[in-house]
Amino acid sequence: MSNYESIRGTRVKYLTSDPTLNSSTEGQVWYNSTSGTNKALVQIKAWSSSGNMNLARGQVASAGTQTAALAAGGSDGSPPFNNNESEEYNGFTWTEGNNLTTARRDIAGTGTQTAGLAFGGQSPATAKTEEYDGTSWSEQNDMPATGFQMAGAGTQTAGLGFGGYKPGSPNGNNVTYEYDGTSWTAGGTMNTGRRDLAGFGIQTAAVACGGQDGSILNATEEYDGSSWTAVNNLNTARSILAAAGADQTGIAFGGYTGAAQSAQTEQYNGSSWVTSASMVTARQQLGGTGTLTAGLAFGGSSPASNATEEFTGETSALNIRTITTS
């Protein structure tokens, strides 16, 4: 004899209150007897367009959060190819800030909108370091050596720069430099020397991903404050990509696969990468900042872009929805 479930499907849970929001209940449906409604838990992972930058450009230094970001330097692809302009993002629009003291592109950045750090870059190749106090940039002690196309992580007083290109090492550098708010010192050596990579995290818990060493890479490494360890690779190898993350969890997005510009996003949970929602606009040499659940992508090149997109990720996007017939 057929039973109810074989005819009508599995049972819907009958609850007096909604369950606690967490990823283990994603996709579940239940009946809330108190409100008399059917409900479900959905997870929204998506990019959405926001206010454009004032100046279309790529190869910028990036810092801050999704609602308080900083972009500095870069190039719009036109002579003289190097820019010194800064812009601040408030979650809706970009406004111009005071300029870097030295115009340059392929520059790394980290920190916050009111305590930012920009270092390295070209052209010519430089070791210059500048700090931003929310109003103005000021020059600080140089890195131990010139470098550009590096990645950055950390804060203004505990910063990290790694990888990049330097004269005599065209396929990519494996150096790491640590910044204490005054001076740079050498850190652990990366397992895979590379340039045009992305990074996120803090000085004692950082992630490096992608880049190139003559070939486009998917290699990922974690830094513990003294040494790098190779971990699970990106699903898609790419260089000149961007990333966001406040610790050893984050997202990597955009870039160049060797065949085309990418809009792909991958999320790193501290162990492995999973493919997530793609950006609206595929681009390379873009800026990126924020966290795993609240990322920000801006600018880019080929051609120069002023587009800004916000990423809404896992935990912050778990929402209870009432099921209606409309």
VEXTOR-678326 format. One line per field, with one value per residue (C-alpha): x, y, z negated; chain; residue in three letters; residue number from 1. Coordinates in nm, 4 decimals. Each point is the difference from the previous one (the first is absolute). Layout:
<atoms>
X: [X,...] $
Y: [Y,...] $
Z: [Z,...] $
chain: [A,...] $
resn: [ALA,...] $
resi: [NUM,...] $
</atoms>
This chain:
<atoms>
X: [0.0000,0.1296,0.0631,-0.0304,0.3701,0.0324,-0.2918,0.0550,0.3762,0.1941,-0.1514,0.0405,0.1192,-0.2616,0.1689,-0.1226,0.2954,0.2556,0.3286,0.3347,0.1667,0.2949,0.1136,-0.1097,-0.3656,0.0409,-0.2716,-0.2284,-0.3726,-0.2243,-0.3412,0.0006,-0.3143,0.0269,-0.0123,-0.1986,0.2419,0.2289,0.3627,0.3397,0.3614,0.1840,0.3567,0.0729,0.3514,0.0208,0.1752,-0.1919,0.1066,0.0646,0.1274,0.2776,0.3467,0.0700,0.3030,0.0009,0.3269,0.1627,0.3159,-0.1026,0.0858,-0.3051,-0.0949,-0.3000,-0.3395,-0.3091,-0.1453,0.3252,0.2507,0.3068,0.1531,0.3300,0.2323,-0.0319,-0.0310,-0.2749,0.2087,0.0926,0.3392,0.1677,-0.1637,0.0506,-0.2547,0.0191,-0.3713,-0.1831,-0.3703,-0.2095,-0.3140,-0.2805,-0.2134,-0.1794,0.2270,0.3671,0.1485,0.3449,0.2609,0.3514,0.2571,0.2830,0.3355,0.1323,-0.2079,0.0273,-0.1823,0.0201,-0.0048,-0.0953,-0.2171,-0.1549,-0.1481,-0.3117,-0.1417,0.1309,0.3232,0.1068,0.3322,0.1283,0.3359,0.2088,-0.1146,0.1381,0.1076,0.2842,0.0072,-0.0065,0.0266,-0.1939,-0.2473,-0.2764,-0.2512,-0.3487,-0.1623,-0.3452,0.1005,0.3537,0.2780,0.3480,0.3168,0.1511,0.3031,0.0513,-0.0324,0.3328,-0.0109,-0.2014,-0.3085,-0.3232,-0.2936,0.0138,-0.2901,-0.0754,-0.1710,-0.0299,-0.0215,0.1945,0.1976,0.0236,0.0153,0.1138,0.1281,0.0855,0.0849,0.0272,0.2449,0.3461,0.2896,0.1874,-0.3055,-0.2486,-0.1981,-0.0882,0.1484,-0.0378,0.0856,-0.2153,0.0360,-0.1567,-0.0790,-0.0276,-0.1261,0.3517,0.2294,-0.0052,0.1791,0.0304,-0.2499,-0.0344,0.0645,-0.2964,0.0043,-0.0937,0.1542,-0.2528,-0.1325,-0.3497,-0.1381,-0.2705,0.0069,-0.2088,0.0071,0.2218,0.3747,-0.0099,-0.2738,0.0065,-0.0869,0.1694,-0.1726,0.0346,0.2496,0.2585,0.3589,0.0134,-0.3147,-0.3396,-0.0268,-0.2691,0.2432,-0.1154,0.2142,-0.0685,0.2332,0.0160,0.2211,0.3274,-0.0419,-0.2162,-0.1794,-0.1454,-0.3719,-0.2857,0.0069,-0.2472,-0.2398,0.0883,0.3560,0.0237,0.2213,-0.0556,-0.3000,-0.1283,-0.0925,-0.1682,0.0129,0.0578,0.1768,0.0748,-0.3494,-0.0836,-0.0878,0.2023,-0.1586,0.0624,0.3377,0.1371,-0.0070,0.2491,-0.2844,-0.2421,-0.0885,-0.1950,-0.3094,0.0320,-0.0050,0.1311,-0.0439,0.2717,-0.1157,0.3454,0.0435,-0.1318,-0.1435,-0.3584,-0.1449,-0.2437,-0.2050,0.1752,0.0511,-0.2213,0.3024,0.2990,0.3261,0.3662,0.2429,-0.2900,-0.0002,-0.1549,-0.0609,-0.2430,-0.0795,-0.1309,-0.3584,0.0322,0.2445,0.0616,0.1364,0.0896,0.1813,0.1960,0.1493,-0.0238,-0.1705,0.0324,-0.3069,-0.1627,-0.2582,-0.0617,-0.1679,-0.0930,0.0010,-0.2494,0.1271,-0.0942,-0.0649,-0.1327,-0.2339,-0.1952,-0.3573,-0.3365,-0.2591,-0.3749,-0.1386,-0.2971,-0.2046,0.0944] $
Y: [0.0000,0.3479,0.2353,0.3786,0.0698,-0.2143,0.1878,0.3550,0.0049,0.0396,0.1656,0.3685,0.0690,0.1461,0.2591,0.2624,0.2301,0.0410,-0.1939,0.1638,0.1354,-0.2149,-0.1669,-0.3474,0.1030,0.1564,-0.1176,-0.1350,0.0734,0.0100,0.1111,0.2656,-0.0700,0.3303,0.2143,-0.2561,0.0172,-0.2310,0.1139,-0.0903,0.0896,0.1249,0.1062,0.2861,0.0224,0.2695,0.3058,0.3243,0.3194,0.3152,0.3534,0.0379,0.1290,0.3533,-0.1150,-0.3229,-0.1838,-0.3243,-0.1068,0.1977,-0.0396,-0.1209,0.0283,0.0113,-0.1657,-0.0301,0.3182,0.1949,-0.0780,0.1719,-0.0091,0.1688,0.0305,-0.2283,0.0626,0.0811,-0.1384,0.3404,0.1755,0.0654,-0.3225,0.0780,0.1665,0.1524,0.0557,-0.1458,-0.0666,-0.0961,-0.2161,0.0317,-0.2965,0.1978,0.2497,0.0857,0.3392,0.1341,0.0091,0.1435,-0.1385,-0.2449,0.1752,-0.2213,-0.0954,-0.3714,-0.3122,-0.3706,0.1148,-0.2118,0.1176,-0.1036,0.1468,0.2118,0.3177,0.2047,-0.1944,-0.1198,-0.1283,0.0112,-0.1450,-0.0915,0.0598,0.1341,0.1777,0.0019,-0.2835,0.1377,-0.1052,0.3031,-0.0346,0.2457,0.0156,0.1552,0.1540,0.0521,0.3355,-0.0010,-0.2322,0.0215,-0.1756,-0.2564,-0.2309,-0.1911,-0.3759,-0.1909,-0.0216,0.1295,-0.2003,0.0229,-0.2276,-0.1120,-0.0955,0.1551,-0.1012,0.1195,0.3473,0.3254,-0.0985,-0.3724,-0.0229,-0.2725,0.0190,-0.3097,-0.1241,0.2410,0.0831,0.1404,0.0584,-0.3260,-0.2072,0.0476,-0.3162,0.0983,0.0615,-0.2211,0.2677,0.1069,0.3311,0.0844,0.3595,0.1107,0.3522,0.1361,-0.2405,-0.3087,-0.3272,-0.3234,-0.2761,-0.3609,-0.1020,-0.1044,-0.3517,0.1290,0.3271,0.1988,0.3367,0.1343,-0.2004,0.0815,-0.0131,0.0574,-0.0456,0.1348,-0.0013,-0.3242,-0.1749,0.0888,-0.1700,0.0363,-0.1303,-0.0061,0.2091,-0.1017,-0.1232,-0.0182,-0.2134,0.0900,-0.1509,-0.1379,-0.0541,0.1090,0.0462,0.0915,0.2110,-0.0456,0.2966,-0.1790,-0.2511,-0.0838,-0.3324,-0.1215,-0.0819,-0.0884,0.1778,0.2382,-0.1836,0.2348,0.1161,0.3770,0.3008,0.3762,-0.0889,0.1579,-0.1383,0.0936,-0.1492,0.1025,-0.3239,-0.3318,-0.0116,0.2134,0.0320,0.0266,0.1562,0.1233,-0.0266,-0.1511,-0.3741,0.0065,-0.0051,0.2695,0.2404,-0.1673,0.0884,-0.3129,0.0103,-0.2689,-0.0188,-0.1362,-0.1460,-0.0446,-0.3377,-0.0081,0.2148,-0.0230,0.1816,0.2790,0.2632,0.1743,0.3753,0.2058,0.1199,-0.2171,0.1907,-0.0222,0.2174,0.1045,0.1168,-0.2028,0.0218,-0.1076,-0.3409,-0.3454,0.1169,0.3668,0.0462,0.2929,0.0042,0.3216,0.1260,-0.2230,0.0111,-0.1209,0.2388,0.2274,-0.0400,0.2123,-0.2665,-0.0841,-0.3177,-0.1216,-0.3678,-0.1426,-0.3322,-0.2967,0.0715,0.3518,-0.1128,-0.2708,0.1231,-0.1411,0.0477,-0.0439,-0.2205,0.1520,-0.0986,0.3163] $
Z: [0.0000,0.0845,-0.2882,-0.0142,0.0466,0.3135,0.1561,-0.1257,-0.0732,-0.3254,-0.3024,-0.0741,-0.3535,-0.2334,-0.2250,-0.2432,0.0808,0.2767,-0.0351,-0.0734,0.3127,0.1077,0.3179,-0.1151,0.0345,0.3451,0.2382,-0.2735,0.0063,-0.3077,-0.1206,-0.2742,-0.2031,-0.1865,0.3145,0.2016,0.2946,0.1951,-0.0066,0.1445,-0.0631,0.3067,0.0548,0.2373,0.1404,0.2635,0.1363,0.0505,0.1752,-0.2021,0.0620,0.2563,-0.0805,0.1210,0.1983,0.2013,-0.0754,-0.1026,-0.1853,-0.3108,-0.3672,-0.1941,-0.3658,-0.2310,-0.0183,0.2180,-0.1498,-0.0536,0.2736,0.1420,0.3499,0.0863,0.2973,0.3011,0.3712,0.2491,0.2850,0.1411,-0.0152,-0.2364,-0.1282,-0.3704,-0.2263,-0.3479,-0.0678,-0.2990,-0.0387,-0.3029,0.0144,-0.2578,0.1032,0.2699,0.1754,0.0534,-0.0890,0.0766,-0.2752,-0.0156,0.2409,-0.0604,-0.0215,0.2828,0.3047,0.0861,0.1160,-0.0916,-0.3614,-0.3025,-0.2865,-0.3287,-0.3180,-0.0376,0.1502,-0.2922,-0.0480,0.3419,0.1316,0.3599,0.1051,0.3009,0.3546,0.3247,0.2206,-0.0563,-0.2522,-0.3516,-0.3636,-0.1246,-0.2845,-0.0866,-0.2845,0.0188,-0.3085,0.1474,0.1460,0.1366,0.1127,-0.1540,0.1075,-0.2381,-0.0008,0.3240,0.0421,-0.0030,0.3827,0.2924,0.0883,0.1940,0.0885,-0.3651,-0.2284,-0.3372,-0.3239,-0.3587,-0.1490,0.0092,-0.3105,0.0780,0.3771,0.2354,0.3590,0.2029,0.3469,0.2926,0.2733,-0.0458,0.2397,0.0538,-0.1013,0.2870,-0.0689,-0.3535,-0.3401,-0.3090,-0.2585,-0.2941,-0.1811,-0.3371,-0.1015,-0.3642,0.0585,0.0367,0.1845,0.2192,-0.0795,0.1963,-0.0761,0.1145,0.3595,0.2151,0.1456,0.3449,0.1159,0.2022,0.1045,0.0759,-0.2923,-0.2550,-0.3775,-0.3105,-0.3769,-0.2758,-0.0555,-0.1994,0.1988,0.3697,0.3285,0.3397,0.3130,0.3767,0.1941,0.2561,0.0163,0.3777,-0.0117,-0.1447,-0.3507,-0.2293,-0.2896,-0.3473,-0.3107,-0.3623,-0.2165,-0.3786,-0.0808,0.0708,0.2849,0.3004,0.0517,0.3304,-0.0324,0.2364,0.3352,0.1567,0.2310,0.2870,0.0576,0.0600,-0.0472,-0.0539,-0.2170,-0.3235,-0.3406,-0.3275,-0.3477,-0.3602,-0.0993,0.1718,0.1465,0.2982,0.3662,0.3205,0.3080,0.3520,0.1701,0.3194,0.0737,0.2859,0.2496,-0.1204,-0.2775,-0.2781,-0.2026,-0.2146,-0.3794,-0.2314,-0.3761,-0.2314,-0.3311,-0.1511,0.1659,0.3568,0.2786,0.1296,0.2997,-0.0866,0.1837,0.2889,0.0211,0.2274,0.1996,0.0897,-0.0477,-0.0924,-0.1992,-0.2236,-0.3598,-0.2791,-0.3734,-0.2721,-0.1457,0.0913,-0.0460,0.1022,0.2852,0.2319,0.3561,0.1802,0.3044,0.2354,0.3450,0.3611,0.0435,-0.3038,-0.2214,-0.2711,-0.0906,-0.3666,-0.1222,-0.3485,-0.0969,-0.2479,-0.1253,-0.2076,-0.3668,0.0408,0.2774,-0.1805,-0.0035,-0.0945,0.2733,-0.0317,0.2781,0.1774,0.3037,0.1923] $
chain: [A,A,A,A,A,A,A,A,A,A,A,A,A,A,A,A,A,A,A,A,A,A,A,A,A,A,A,A,A,A,A,A,A,A,A,A,A,A,A,A,A,A,A,A,A,A,A,A,A,A,A,A,A,A,A,A,A,A,A,A,A,A,A,A,A,A,A,A,A,A,A,A,A,A,A,A,A,A,A,A,A,A,A,A,A,A,A,A,A,A,A,A,A,A,A,A,A,A,A,A,A,A,A,A,A,A,A,A,A,A,A,A,A,A,A,A,A,A,A,A,A,A,A,A,A,A,A,A,A,A,A,A,A,A,A,A,A,A,A,A,A,A,A,A,A,A,A,A,A,A,A,A,A,A,A,A,A,A,A,A,A,A,A,A,A,A,A,A,A,A,A,A,A,A,A,A,A,A,A,A,A,A,A,A,A,A,A,A,A,A,A,A,A,A,A,A,A,A,A,A,A,A,A,A,A,A,A,A,A,A,A,A,A,A,A,A,A,A,A,A,A,A,A,A,A,A,A,A,A,A,A,A,A,A,A,A,A,A,A,A,A,A,A,A,A,A,A,A,A,A,A,A,A,A,A,A,A,A,A,A,A,A,A,A,A,A,A,A,A,A,A,A,A,A,A,A,A,A,A,A,A,A,A,A,A,A,A,A,A,A,A,A,A,A,A,A,A,A,A,A,A,A,A,A,A,A,A,A,A,A,A,A,A,A,A,A,A,A,A,A,A,A,A,A,A,A] $
resn: [MET,SER,ASN,TYR,GLU,SER,ILE,ARG,GLY,THR,ARG,VAL,LYS,TYR,LEU,THR,SER,ASP,PRO,THR,LEU,ASN,SER,SER,THR,GLU,GLY,GLN,VAL,TRP,TYR,ASN,SER,THR,SER,GLY,THR,ASN,LYS,ALA,LEU,VAL,GLN,ILE,LYS,ALA,TRP,SER,SER,SER,GLY,ASN,MET,ASN,LEU,ALA,ARG,GLY,GLN,VAL,ALA,SER,ALA,GLY,THR,GLN,THR,ALA,ALA,LEU,ALA,ALA,GLY,GLY,SER,ASP,GLY,SER,PRO,PRO,PHE,ASN,ASN,ASN,GLU,SER,GLU,GLU,TYR,ASN,GLY,PHE,THR,TRP,THR,GLU,GLY,ASN,ASN,LEU,THR,THR,ALA,ARG,ARG,ASP,ILE,ALA,GLY,THR,GLY,THR,GLN,THR,ALA,GLY,LEU,ALA,PHE,GLY,GLY,GLN,SER,PRO,ALA,THR,ALA,LYS,THR,GLU,GLU,TYR,ASP,GLY,THR,SER,TRP,SER,GLU,GLN,ASN,ASP,MET,PRO,ALA,THR,GLY,PHE,GLN,MET,ALA,GLY,ALA,GLY,THR,GLN,THR,ALA,GLY,LEU,GLY,PHE,GLY,GLY,TYR,LYS,PRO,GLY,SER,PRO,ASN,GLY,ASN,ASN,VAL,THR,TYR,GLU,TYR,ASP,GLY,THR,SER,TRP,THR,ALA,GLY,GLY,THR,MET,ASN,THR,GLY,ARG,ARG,ASP,LEU,ALA,GLY,PHE,GLY,ILE,GLN,THR,ALA,ALA,VAL,ALA,CYS,GLY,GLY,GLN,ASP,GLY,SER,ILE,LEU,ASN,ALA,THR,GLU,GLU,TYR,ASP,GLY,SER,SER,TRP,THR,ALA,VAL,ASN,ASN,LEU,ASN,THR,ALA,ARG,SER,ILE,LEU,ALA,ALA,ALA,GLY,ALA,ASP,GLN,THR,GLY,ILE,ALA,PHE,GLY,GLY,TYR,THR,GLY,ALA,ALA,GLN,SER,ALA,GLN,THR,GLU,GLN,TYR,ASN,GLY,SER,SER,TRP,VAL,THR,SER,ALA,SER,MET,VAL,THR,ALA,ARG,GLN,GLN,LEU,GLY,GLY,THR,GLY,THR,LEU,THR,ALA,GLY,LEU,ALA,PHE,GLY,GLY,SER,SER,PRO,ALA,SER,ASN,ALA,THR,GLU,GLU,PHE,THR,GLY,GLU,THR,SER,ALA,LEU,ASN,ILE,ARG,THR,ILE,THR,THR,SER] $
resi: [1,2,3,4,5,6,7,8,9,10,11,12,13,14,15,16,17,18,19,20,21,22,23,24,25,26,27,28,29,30,31,32,33,34,35,36,37,38,39,40,41,42,43,44,45,46,47,48,49,50,51,52,53,54,55,56,57,58,59,60,61,62,63,64,65,66,67,68,69,70,71,72,73,74,75,76,77,78,79,80,81,82,83,84,85,86,87,88,89,90,91,92,93,94,95,96,97,98,99,100,101,102,103,104,105,106,107,108,109,110,111,112,113,114,115,116,117,118,119,120,121,122,123,124,125,126,127,128,129,130,131,132,133,134,135,136,137,138,139,140,141,142,143,144,145,146,147,148,149,150,151,152,153,154,155,156,157,158,159,160,161,162,163,164,165,166,167,168,169,170,171,172,173,174,175,176,177,178,179,180,181,182,183,184,185,186,187,188,189,190,191,192,193,194,195,196,197,198,199,200,201,202,203,204,205,206,207,208,209,210,211,212,213,214,215,216,217,218,219,220,221,222,223,224,225,226,227,228,229,230,231,232,233,234,235,236,237,238,239,240,241,242,243,244,245,246,247,248,249,250,251,252,253,254,255,256,257,258,259,260,261,262,263,264,265,266,267,268,269,270,271,272,273,274,275,276,277,278,279,280,281,282,283,284,285,286,287,288,289,290,291,292,293,294,295,296,297,298,299,300,301,302,303,304,305,306,307,308,309,310,311,312,313,314,315,316,317,318,319,320,321,322,323,324,325,326] $
</atoms>
